[in-house]
């Protein structure tokens, strides 16, 4: 499986290979040939303190958007998320319920 991403700003940025290996580990055995991790962000959901963790991922040349509801008070409106914030959010969404994630493909 080939994994690449746009989460990291620069090629060979510290932690990039580790991130890609973690994505491979979650998707191992799924039969997926190519993955491109595009983006991760928080969006407001319905209700006070309610948010969606959203990821954009390209799997075998098909773009997908997945979200996971959260009541975490982490609000990205007030700061520019770092690569680490995006990476952690991306991994959280695909790792929390990897079976549901793979079944929805």
CNS distance restraints for C-alpha pairs under 8 A (distance, minus, plus):
assign (resid   1 and name CA) (resid  24 and name CA) 7.08 0.50 0.50
assign (resid   1 and name CA) (resid  32 and name CA) 6.53 0.50 0.50
assign (resid   1 and name CA) (resid  33 and name CA) 4.72 0.50 0.50
assign (resid   1 and name CA) (resid  34 and name CA) 5.65 0.50 0.50
assign (resid   1 and name CA) (resid  35 and name CA) 7.58 0.50 0.50
assign (resid   2 and name CA) (resid  33 and name CA) 6.32 0.50 0.50
assign (resid   2 and name CA) (resid  34 and name CA) 4.80 0.50 0.50
assign (resid   2 and name CA) (resid  35 and name CA) 6.21 0.50 0.50
assign (resid   3 and name CA) (resid  20 and name CA) 5.86 0.50 0.50
assign (resid   3 and name CA) (resid  21 and name CA) 7.92 0.50 0.50
assign (resid   3 and name CA) (resid  23 and name CA) 7.53 0.50 0.50
assign (resid   3 and name CA) (resid  24 and name CA) 6.89 0.50 0.50
assign (resid   3 and name CA) (resid  34 and name CA) 6.02 0.50 0.50
assign (resid   3 and name CA) (resid  35 and name CA) 4.78 0.50 0.50
assign (resid   3 and name CA) (resid  36 and name CA) 5.84 0.50 0.50
assign (resid   3 and name CA) (resid  37 and name CA) 7.71 0.50 0.50
assign (resid   4 and name CA) (resid  20 and name CA) 6.67 0.50 0.50
assign (resid   4 and name CA) (resid  35 and name CA) 6.38 0.50 0.50
assign (resid   4 and name CA) (resid  36 and name CA) 4.87 0.50 0.50
assign (resid   4 and name CA) (resid  37 and name CA) 6.42 0.50 0.50
assign (resid   5 and name CA) (resid  20 and name CA) 7.67 0.50 0.50
assign (resid   5 and name CA) (resid  36 and name CA) 4.98 0.50 0.50
assign (resid   5 and name CA) (resid  37 and name CA) 4.38 0.50 0.50
assign (resid   5 and name CA) (resid  38 and name CA) 5.90 0.50 0.50
assign (resid   6 and name CA) (resid  36 and name CA) 7.50 0.50 0.50
assign (resid   6 and name CA) (resid  37 and name CA) 6.07 0.50 0.50
assign (resid   6 and name CA) (resid  38 and name CA) 5.02 0.50 0.50
assign (resid   6 and name CA) (resid  39 and name CA) 6.86 0.50 0.50
assign (resid   7 and name CA) (resid  37 and name CA) 6.67 0.50 0.50
assign (resid   7 and name CA) (resid  38 and name CA) 6.14 0.50 0.50
assign (resid   7 and name CA) (resid  39 and name CA) 5.89 0.50 0.50
assign (resid   7 and name CA) (resid  40 and name CA) 7.76 0.50 0.50
assign (resid   7 and name CA) (resid  83 and name CA) 6.25 0.50 0.50
assign (resid   7 and name CA) (resid  86 and name CA) 6.75 0.50 0.50
assign (resid   7 and name CA) (resid  87 and name CA) 6.73 0.50 0.50
assign (resid   8 and name CA) (resid  13 and name CA) 6.77 0.50 0.50
assign (resid   8 and name CA) (resid  16 and name CA) 6.62 0.50 0.50
assign (resid   8 and name CA) (resid  83 and name CA) 5.91 0.50 0.50
assign (resid   9 and name CA) (resid  13 and name CA) 7.42 0.50 0.50
assign (resid   9 and name CA) (resid  83 and name CA) 7.59 0.50 0.50
assign (resid  11 and name CA) (resid  16 and name CA) 7.84 0.50 0.50
assign (resid  12 and name CA) (resid  16 and name CA) 6.33 0.50 0.50
assign (resid  12 and name CA) (resid  17 and name CA) 7.54 0.50 0.50
assign (resid  15 and name CA) (resid  19 and name CA) 6.14 0.50 0.50
assign (resid  16 and name CA) (resid  20 and name CA) 6.31 0.50 0.50
assign (resid  17 and name CA) (resid  21 and name CA) 6.07 0.50 0.50
assign (resid  18 and name CA) (resid  22 and name CA) 6.20 0.50 0.50
assign (resid  19 and name CA) (resid  23 and name CA) 6.38 0.50 0.50
assign (resid  19 and name CA) (resid  87 and name CA) 7.13 0.50 0.50
assign (resid  20 and name CA) (resid  24 and name CA) 6.27 0.50 0.50
assign (resid  21 and name CA) (resid  25 and name CA) 6.17 0.50 0.50
assign (resid  22 and name CA) (resid  26 and name CA) 6.43 0.50 0.50
assign (resid  22 and name CA) (resid  91 and name CA) 7.72 0.50 0.50
assign (resid  23 and name CA) (resid  27 and name CA) 6.33 0.50 0.50
assign (resid  23 and name CA) (resid  91 and name CA) 7.08 0.50 0.50
assign (resid  23 and name CA) (resid  94 and name CA) 8.00 0.50 0.50
assign (resid  24 and name CA) (resid  28 and name CA) 5.70 0.50 0.50
assign (resid  26 and name CA) (resid  94 and name CA) 7.28 0.50 0.50
assign (resid  26 and name CA) (resid  95 and name CA) 6.49 0.50 0.50
assign (resid  26 and name CA) (resid  98 and name CA) 6.81 0.50 0.50
assign (resid  27 and name CA) (resid  32 and name CA) 7.50 0.50 0.50
assign (resid  27 and name CA) (resid  98 and name CA) 7.82 0.50 0.50
assign (resid  27 and name CA) (resid 102 and name CA) 7.68 0.50 0.50
assign (resid  30 and name CA) (resid 102 and name CA) 7.36 0.50 0.50
assign (resid  32 and name CA) (resid  59 and name CA) 7.08 0.50 0.50
assign (resid  32 and name CA) (resid  60 and name CA) 6.70 0.50 0.50
assign (resid  33 and name CA) (resid  59 and name CA) 7.82 0.50 0.50
assign (resid  33 and name CA) (resid  60 and name CA) 6.13 0.50 0.50
assign (resid  34 and name CA) (resid  59 and name CA) 5.90 0.50 0.50
assign (resid  34 and name CA) (resid  60 and name CA) 5.00 0.50 0.50
assign (resid  34 and name CA) (resid  61 and name CA) 7.55 0.50 0.50
assign (resid  35 and name CA) (resid  57 and name CA) 7.12 0.50 0.50
assign (resid  35 and name CA) (resid  58 and name CA) 5.64 0.50 0.50
assign (resid  35 and name CA) (resid  59 and name CA) 4.72 0.50 0.50
assign (resid  35 and name CA) (resid  60 and name CA) 6.33 0.50 0.50
assign (resid  35 and name CA) (resid  61 and name CA) 8.00 0.50 0.50
assign (resid  36 and name CA) (resid  57 and name CA) 5.85 0.50 0.50
assign (resid  36 and name CA) (resid  58 and name CA) 4.97 0.50 0.50
assign (resid  36 and name CA) (resid  59 and name CA) 6.61 0.50 0.50
assign (resid  37 and name CA) (resid  56 and name CA) 6.60 0.50 0.50
assign (resid  37 and name CA) (resid  57 and name CA) 4.72 0.50 0.50
assign (resid  37 and name CA) (resid  58 and name CA) 6.40 0.50 0.50
assign (resid  38 and name CA) (resid  55 and name CA) 7.60 0.50 0.50
assign (resid  38 and name CA) (resid  56 and name CA) 5.31 0.50 0.50
assign (resid  38 and name CA) (resid  57 and name CA) 5.41 0.50 0.50
assign (resid  38 and name CA) (resid  58 and name CA) 7.16 0.50 0.50
assign (resid  39 and name CA) (resid  55 and name CA) 5.67 0.50 0.50
assign (resid  39 and name CA) (resid  56 and name CA) 5.10 0.50 0.50
assign (resid  39 and name CA) (resid  57 and name CA) 7.19 0.50 0.50
assign (resid  39 and name CA) (resid  86 and name CA) 7.19 0.50 0.50
assign (resid  39 and name CA) (resid  90 and name CA) 7.70 0.50 0.50
assign (resid  40 and name CA) (resid  53 and name CA) 7.47 0.50 0.50
assign (resid  40 and name CA) (resid  54 and name CA) 5.63 0.50 0.50
assign (resid  40 and name CA) (resid  55 and name CA) 4.34 0.50 0.50
assign (resid  40 and name CA) (resid  56 and name CA) 6.36 0.50 0.50
assign (resid  40 and name CA) (resid  86 and name CA) 5.19 0.50 0.50
assign (resid  40 and name CA) (resid  87 and name CA) 7.38 0.50 0.50
assign (resid  40 and name CA) (resid  89 and name CA) 6.31 0.50 0.50
assign (resid  40 and name CA) (resid  90 and name CA) 5.51 0.50 0.50
assign (resid  41 and name CA) (resid  53 and name CA) 6.14 0.50 0.50
assign (resid  41 and name CA) (resid  54 and name CA) 5.35 0.50 0.50
assign (resid  41 and name CA) (resid  55 and name CA) 6.55 0.50 0.50
assign (resid  41 and name CA) (resid  76 and name CA) 7.87 0.50 0.50
assign (resid  41 and name CA) (resid  86 and name CA) 6.63 0.50 0.50
assign (resid  41 and name CA) (resid  89 and name CA) 7.30 0.50 0.50
assign (resid  42 and name CA) (resid  51 and name CA) 6.54 0.50 0.50
assign (resid  42 and name CA) (resid  52 and name CA) 5.67 0.50 0.50
assign (resid  42 and name CA) (resid  53 and name CA) 4.79 0.50 0.50
assign (resid  42 and name CA) (resid  54 and name CA) 5.93 0.50 0.50
assign (resid  42 and name CA) (resid  75 and name CA) 7.34 0.50 0.50
assign (resid  42 and name CA) (resid  76 and name CA) 6.51 0.50 0.50
assign (resid  43 and name CA) (resid  51 and name CA) 5.60 0.50 0.50
assign (resid  43 and name CA) (resid  52 and name CA) 5.21 0.50 0.50
assign (resid  43 and name CA) (resid  53 and name CA) 6.63 0.50 0.50
assign (resid  43 and name CA) (resid  54 and name CA) 7.12 0.50 0.50
assign (resid  44 and name CA) (resid  50 and name CA) 6.37 0.50 0.50
assign (resid  44 and name CA) (resid  51 and name CA) 4.50 0.50 0.50
assign (resid  44 and name CA) (resid  52 and name CA) 6.20 0.50 0.50
assign (resid  45 and name CA) (resid  50 and name CA) 5.21 0.50 0.50
assign (resid  45 and name CA) (resid  51 and name CA) 4.60 0.50 0.50
assign (resid  45 and name CA) (resid  52 and name CA) 5.95 0.50 0.50
assign (resid  45 and name CA) (resid  69 and name CA) 7.89 0.50 0.50
assign (resid  46 and name CA) (resid  50 and name CA) 6.13 0.50 0.50
assign (resid  46 and name CA) (resid  51 and name CA) 7.59 0.50 0.50
assign (resid  49 and name CA) (resid  71 and name CA) 5.64 0.50 0.50
assign (resid  49 and name CA) (resid  72 and name CA) 6.96 0.50 0.50
assign (resid  49 and name CA) (resid  73 and name CA) 5.88 0.50 0.50
assign (resid  50 and name CA) (resid  69 and name CA) 7.46 0.50 0.50
assign (resid  50 and name CA) (resid  70 and name CA) 6.15 0.50 0.50
assign (resid  50 and name CA) (resid  71 and name CA) 4.75 0.50 0.50
assign (resid  50 and name CA) (resid  72 and name CA) 7.26 0.50 0.50
assign (resid  50 and name CA) (resid  73 and name CA) 7.81 0.50 0.50
assign (resid  51 and name CA) (resid  69 and name CA) 5.96 0.50 0.50
assign (resid  51 and name CA) (resid  70 and name CA) 5.35 0.50 0.50
assign (resid  51 and name CA) (resid  71 and name CA) 6.06 0.50 0.50
assign (resid  51 and name CA) (resid  72 and name CA) 7.27 0.50 0.50
assign (resid  52 and name CA) (resid  67 and name CA) 5.91 0.50 0.50
assign (resid  52 and name CA) (resid  68 and name CA) 5.43 0.50 0.50
assign (resid  52 and name CA) (resid  69 and name CA) 4.45 0.50 0.50
assign (resid  52 and name CA) (resid  70 and name CA) 5.83 0.50 0.50
assign (resid  53 and name CA) (resid  67 and name CA) 5.29 0.50 0.50
assign (resid  53 and name CA) (resid  68 and name CA) 5.09 0.50 0.50
assign (resid  53 and name CA) (resid  69 and name CA) 6.23 0.50 0.50
assign (resid  53 and name CA) (resid  70 and name CA) 6.95 0.50 0.50
assign (resid  53 and name CA) (resid  89 and name CA) 6.97 0.50 0.50
assign (resid  53 and name CA) (resid  93 and name CA) 6.89 0.50 0.50
assign (resid  54 and name CA) (resid  65 and name CA) 6.95 0.50 0.50
assign (resid  54 and name CA) (resid  66 and name CA) 5.68 0.50 0.50
assign (resid  54 and name CA) (resid  67 and name CA) 4.26 0.50 0.50
assign (resid  54 and name CA) (resid  68 and name CA) 6.58 0.50 0.50
assign (resid  54 and name CA) (resid  90 and name CA) 7.76 0.50 0.50
assign (resid  54 and name CA) (resid  93 and name CA) 7.50 0.50 0.50
assign (resid  55 and name CA) (resid  65 and name CA) 5.70 0.50 0.50
assign (resid  55 and name CA) (resid  66 and name CA) 5.40 0.50 0.50
assign (resid  55 and name CA) (resid  67 and name CA) 6.36 0.50 0.50
assign (resid  55 and name CA) (resid  89 and name CA) 7.99 0.50 0.50
assign (resid  55 and name CA) (resid  90 and name CA) 5.94 0.50 0.50
assign (resid  55 and name CA) (resid  93 and name CA) 7.25 0.50 0.50
assign (resid  56 and name CA) (resid  63 and name CA) 7.24 0.50 0.50
assign (resid  56 and name CA) (resid  64 and name CA) 5.85 0.50 0.50
assign (resid  56 and name CA) (resid  65 and name CA) 4.57 0.50 0.50
assign (resid  56 and name CA) (resid  66 and name CA) 6.61 0.50 0.50
assign (resid  57 and name CA) (resid  63 and name CA) 5.91 0.50 0.50
assign (resid  57 and name CA) (resid  64 and name CA) 5.32 0.50 0.50
assign (resid  57 and name CA) (resid  65 and name CA) 6.37 0.50 0.50
assign (resid  58 and name CA) (resid  62 and name CA) 5.32 0.50 0.50
assign (resid  58 and name CA) (resid  63 and name CA) 4.26 0.50 0.50
assign (resid  58 and name CA) (resid  64 and name CA) 5.92 0.50 0.50
assign (resid  59 and name CA) (resid  63 and name CA) 6.40 0.50 0.50
assign (resid  59 and name CA) (resid  64 and name CA) 7.36 0.50 0.50
assign (resid  66 and name CA) (resid  93 and name CA) 7.85 0.50 0.50
assign (resid  66 and name CA) (resid 101 and name CA) 7.98 0.50 0.50
assign (resid  67 and name CA) (resid  93 and name CA) 7.08 0.50 0.50
assign (resid  68 and name CA) (resid  93 and name CA) 6.29 0.50 0.50
assign (resid  76 and name CA) (resid  80 and name CA) 6.92 0.50 0.50
assign (resid  76 and name CA) (resid  81 and name CA) 6.65 0.50 0.50
assign (resid  81 and name CA) (resid  85 and name CA) 5.68 0.50 0.50
assign (resid  81 and name CA) (resid  86 and name CA) 6.62 0.50 0.50
assign (resid  82 and name CA) (resid  86 and name CA) 6.40 0.50 0.50
assign (resid  83 and name CA) (resid  87 and name CA) 6.00 0.50 0.50
assign (resid  84 and name CA) (resid  88 and name CA) 6.01 0.50 0.50
assign (resid  85 and name CA) (resid  89 and name CA) 6.16 0.50 0.50
assign (resid  86 and name CA) (resid  90 and name CA) 6.01 0.50 0.50
assign (resid  87 and name CA) (resid  91 and name CA) 6.19 0.50 0.50
assign (resid  88 and name CA) (resid  92 and name CA) 6.06 0.50 0.50
assign (resid  89 and name CA) (resid  93 and name CA) 6.35 0.50 0.50
assign (resid  90 and name CA) (resid  94 and name CA) 6.58 0.50 0.50
assign (resid  91 and name CA) (resid  95 and name CA) 5.72 0.50 0.50
assign (resid  92 and name CA) (resid  96 and name CA) 5.65 0.50 0.50
assign (resid  93 and name CA) (resid  97 and name CA) 7.39 0.50 0.50
assign (resid  94 and name CA) (resid  98 and name CA) 5.47 0.50 0.50
assign (resid  94 and name CA) (resid 101 and name CA) 6.35 0.50 0.50
assign (resid  97 and name CA) (resid 101 and name CA) 6.26 0.50 0.50
assign (resid  98 and name CA) (resid 102 and name CA) 6.07 0.50 0.50
assign (resid  99 and name CA) (resid 103 and name CA) 6.10 0.50 0.50
assign (resid 100 and name CA) (resid 104 and name CA) 6.21 0.50 0.50
assign (resid 101 and name CA) (resid 105 and name CA) 6.94 0.50 0.50
